[in-house]
């Protein structure tokens, strides 16, 4: 589904990483670890073509990113759900409207039944009419996950989704991601939280990748 082949990226004159290869297929669960500044967020952005590599190729659903027009990239992104650490909500809209926004932007009718079920799944049925500033950190991240899966994507990319929430909420969010993975969704979760990865060992099988020193290495097939 998403393949990085010998990818390199730099900011100005500063190389960030090079020779990075990764193949994300249906049902995969990857944890992406590494020190701050190693390029985890950049790697996630490359995966959904928000950035273009300096060298190498990023292929999404069988098509190299360099061959896709802007409209084609927008269509492709409907198959990828992204959870940002900072959530990026529109504060003047309700939680329900923020979650439904990807469907509205795509020009589709919002199914109230599907939206209601999704709010229930993330435990936010009672917060549908709240505005994002009224939510706790854990509620915001669960709302962000609901928004990411509203279009029923094939891949979920989560960039430090538990960085600003407590341990209990981190476990709850992890449980939701594991449920999605069991449904066949591919998951790539960037995190510095090794305790979260150890907790995941009791729930699923995943691969751990470490981005450090400009290279990406696989830490093991099992957590």
Secondary structure, 3 states (H helix, E strand, C coil): CEEEEEEEEEECCEEEEEEEEEEECCCCEEEEECCCCCCHHHHHHHHCCCCCCCEEEEEECCEEHHHCCHHHHHHHHCCEEEECCCCCCCCCCEHHHHHHHHHHHCCCCCCHHHHHHHHHHCCCHHHCCCEHHHCCHHHHHHHHHHHHHCCCCCEEEEECCCCCCCHHHHHHHHHHHHHHHHCCCEEEEECCCHHHHHHHCCCCCCEEEEEECCEEEEEECCC
